[in-house]
Amino acid sequence: MNAEVMAMGMNNELFKEADPMFADNARAYYEYARENDISLTHTLIHPQVNREKAQHEQKDANMALHLVEKKSDGIIVDGVRLLATQGGITDEILVFPSTVKPAGELDDPYSLAFVVPNNTEGLSFISRESFDQNKSTYDHPLSSRFEEGDAIVHFDNVFVPWEKVFVCGNSSICNRTFKETNAVVHMSHQVVAKNVIKTEFLLGTVLNIMDSIGIDGFQHVKDKGTEIMLTLETMKSHLYRSEQNATLDRSGTMTPDFEALNAARNYYPRVYPRLVEILRILGASGLMGIPSEADFQSPEIGMIVNRALQSKNLQGYERVQLFRLAWDMTLSAFGSRQMHYEYYFFGDPIKMGMAYFDQYDKEPYKQYVQDFLQQTTAVKPNFS
Ligand SMILES: Cc1cc2nc3c(=O)[nH]c(=O)nc-3n(C[C@H](O)[C@H](O)[C@H](O)COP(=O)(O)OP(=O)(O)OC[C@H]3O[C@@H](n4cnc5c(N)ncnc54)[C@H](O)[C@@H]3O)c2cc1C
């Protein structure tokens, strides 16, 4: 969110197309958020009703968030948006300009970008049940610390003052915002940095599991470790290239090379489920034989489980701590959501992949092969 708000604030000319006020608003909000350390959630997508149809064609066309009225001091918006991660626990919510399908003026009322404080009258967050069960960091090493929450957001005729509006009923501007503000570049840079750290953590967990139960000498186990290492090194290389080739954009903002980041952000959702699968395969029954902290402290069974769950190099208590971590990365409610998150949070990887193919500069490679074919010494037969 910090990258998005910064990019929209710095490269704000796009918003001027509708009114210079919107560009000023984007810049002012960036400075406000920066100076006041505002934490933000955001909603990007329309509710999942019928993906074959545009918003104005939906059977309940007033359900998705839309513009109700323009007033002298602001706008009134009403309806539902998805899916606000950390929704209930941030300061403000940014309604992000998402692309509309099919792009067209009839969907203009649904094409909005604005920000409001989370306690704005008429705004409510409908949160999913928490995956943090209030257990210790031994029992739930990740979910006890990093549960984020996801929420459906309902706007009940919410008033948004003009100074907090960036796009108002303009599908053309919405569809171009990510790209033309460079928001997608700066967000991708953070995403790929996250991919590096996340893969390092996953690799470390897998390697510790290999050591602990003595499986690191088996060929297929090594090969699975290699798969994770290759992913890690690939992500690091993409990140490095993006920074090496960074240039100043038209606003004077140092901007990483998007080619490298775009490839990495498209690749990781495809490979992350495999990394999780590797952890599951190597952890095997150890991911289910995970007594709780209370079991280890029990006078009746503590000694038994400590002995029963010993490993090559660890006491039962230590081994279970490691395997509980692996379980919380893969099979717990928290771990399952992580996999789902990595697959979807930046958008549908299938649609992103199609867009990637379409925008890729394919001509040089086609020409490369055509040139080679032209170099033949064969005489073309005459079929006429
Ligand atoms: C854990 C998690 C956290 C998230 N956090 C946030 C958040 O904080 N803020 C936010 O705004 N969003 C968030 N999202 C939502 C995320 O942006 C979406 O999941 C993503 O954009 C895909 O949209 P969708 O879920 O509506 O899937 P859909 O678009 O409904 O897709 C469902 C399926 O149908 C297929 N499909 C749909 N339309 C087409 C088409 N036109 N062509 C081909 N195939 C199609 C897709 O390939 C997919 O398999 C989060 C999602 C998850 C899972």
PDBQT file of the ligand as one rigid body, heavy atoms in Angstrom, charges set to zero:
ROOT
HETATM    1  C1  LIG A 401      -5.956 -14.642   0.711  1.00  0.00    +0.000 C 
HETATM    2  C2  LIG A 401      -6.394 -13.552  -0.205  1.00  0.00    +0.000 A 
HETATM    3  C3  LIG A 401      -6.190 -12.224   0.165  1.00  0.00    +0.000 A 
HETATM    4  C4  LIG A 401      -6.618 -11.197  -0.671  1.00  0.00    +0.000 A 
HETATM    5  N1  LIG A 401      -6.443  -9.902  -0.266  1.00  0.00    +0.000 NA
HETATM    6  C5  LIG A 401      -6.938  -8.906  -1.036  1.00  0.00    +0.000 A 
HETATM    7  C6  LIG A 401      -6.866  -7.537  -0.618  1.00  0.00    +0.000 A 
HETATM    8  O1  LIG A 401      -6.310  -7.218   0.427  1.00  0.00    +0.000 OA
HETATM    9  N2  LIG A 401      -7.440  -6.593  -1.383  1.00  0.00    +0.000 N 
HETATM   10  C7  LIG A 401      -8.072  -6.903  -2.557  1.00  0.00    +0.000 A 
HETATM   11  O2  LIG A 401      -8.570  -6.008  -3.181  1.00  0.00    +0.000 OA
HETATM   12  N3  LIG A 401      -8.120  -8.171  -2.989  1.00  0.00    +0.000 NA
HETATM   13  C8  LIG A 401      -7.596  -9.178  -2.259  1.00  0.00    +0.000 A 
HETATM   14  N4  LIG A 401      -7.699 -10.464  -2.694  1.00  0.00    +0.000 N 
HETATM   15  C9  LIG A 401      -8.467 -10.742  -3.901  1.00  0.00    +0.000 C 
HETATM   16  C10 LIG A 401      -7.642 -10.993  -5.138  1.00  0.00    +0.000 C 
HETATM   17  O3  LIG A 401      -7.309  -9.755  -5.725  1.00  0.00    +0.000 OA
HETATM   18  C11 LIG A 401      -8.496 -11.865  -6.071  1.00  0.00    +0.000 C 
HETATM   19  O4  LIG A 401      -8.640 -13.134  -5.480  1.00  0.00    +0.000 OA
HETATM   20  C12 LIG A 401      -7.937 -12.009  -7.456  1.00  0.00    +0.000 C 
HETATM   21  O5  LIG A 401      -7.871 -10.770  -8.109  1.00  0.00    +0.000 OA
HETATM   22  C13 LIG A 401      -8.808 -12.948  -8.320  1.00  0.00    +0.000 C 
HETATM   23  O6  LIG A 401     -10.105 -12.450  -8.368  1.00  0.00    +0.000 OA
HETATM   24  P1  LIG A 401     -11.322 -13.323  -7.835  1.00  0.00    +0.000 P 
HETATM   25  O7  LIG A 401     -10.976 -13.902  -6.520  1.00  0.00    +0.000 OA
HETATM   26  O8  LIG A 401     -12.535 -12.481  -7.908  1.00  0.00    +0.000 OA
HETATM   27  O9  LIG A 401     -11.417 -14.541  -8.828  1.00  0.00    +0.000 OA
HETATM   28  P2  LIG A 401     -12.300 -14.640 -10.210  1.00  0.00    +0.000 P 
HETATM   29  O10 LIG A 401     -11.931 -13.479 -11.055  1.00  0.00    +0.000 OA
HETATM   30  O11 LIG A 401     -13.716 -14.724  -9.781  1.00  0.00    +0.000 OA
HETATM   31  O12 LIG A 401     -11.761 -15.968 -10.781  1.00  0.00    +0.000 OA
HETATM   32  C14 LIG A 401     -12.237 -17.270 -10.346  1.00  0.00    +0.000 C 
HETATM   33  C15 LIG A 401     -11.787 -18.303 -11.360  1.00  0.00    +0.000 C 
HETATM   34  O13 LIG A 401     -12.405 -18.065 -12.630  1.00  0.00    +0.000 OA
HETATM   35  C16 LIG A 401     -11.437 -17.833 -13.652  1.00  0.00    +0.000 C 
HETATM   36  N5  LIG A 401     -11.849 -16.652 -14.435  1.00  0.00    +0.000 N 
HETATM   37  C17 LIG A 401     -12.622 -15.611 -14.028  1.00  0.00    +0.000 A 
HETATM   38  N6  LIG A 401     -12.747 -14.701 -15.010  1.00  0.00    +0.000 NA
HETATM   39  C18 LIG A 401     -12.024 -15.167 -16.069  1.00  0.00    +0.000 A 
HETATM   40  C19 LIG A 401     -11.746 -14.663 -17.378  1.00  0.00    +0.000 A 
HETATM   41  N7  LIG A 401     -12.243 -13.504 -17.797  1.00  0.00    +0.000 N 
HETATM   42  N8  LIG A 401     -10.931 -15.383 -18.171  1.00  0.00    +0.000 NA
HETATM   43  C20 LIG A 401     -10.400 -16.558 -17.751  1.00  0.00    +0.000 A 
HETATM   44  N9  LIG A 401     -10.638 -17.085 -16.516  1.00  0.00    +0.000 NA
HETATM   45  C21 LIG A 401     -11.443 -16.394 -15.698  1.00  0.00    +0.000 A 
HETATM   46  C22 LIG A 401     -10.138 -17.508 -12.925  1.00  0.00    +0.000 C 
HETATM   47  O14 LIG A 401      -9.007 -17.956 -13.689  1.00  0.00    +0.000 OA
HETATM   48  C23 LIG A 401     -10.276 -18.291 -11.618  1.00  0.00    +0.000 C 
HETATM   49  O15 LIG A 401      -9.809 -19.601 -11.765  1.00  0.00    +0.000 OA
HETATM   50  C24 LIG A 401      -7.251 -11.508  -1.895  1.00  0.00    +0.000 A 
HETATM   51  C25 LIG A 401      -7.426 -12.841  -2.274  1.00  0.00    +0.000 A 
HETATM   52  C26 LIG A 401      -7.004 -13.869  -1.452  1.00  0.00    +0.000 A 
HETATM   53  C27 LIG A 401      -7.245 -15.294  -1.894  1.00  0.00    +0.000 C 
ENDROOT
TORSDOF 0
